[in-house]
């Protein structure tokens, strides 16, 4: 009897005829990555900071591309991530100022 119920349940499974799409967790919501980048950027300056930032953003964009994201989605994700890193850097700076006061 159990086998019949399982078979009926399996027969009821419907698979999408549309292509499946992976929806990655938003880069801007990856707090540990945002904090890691902000921390790195606090400790390097000039060309080294620019090169680090470019390579990090390219790496994240490539990861999204591998998952099948469109170029538009990748651009939006990377831009939102960049904003979150800047906000994190401002927060860290404010915290340091408050601690010194």
PyMOL commands that set and color helices and strands:
alter all, ss='L'
color gray80, all
select helices_A, chain A and resi 2-12+27-29+31-43+46-66+71-100
alter helices_A, ss='H'
color red, helices_A
deselect
rebuild
show_as cartoon
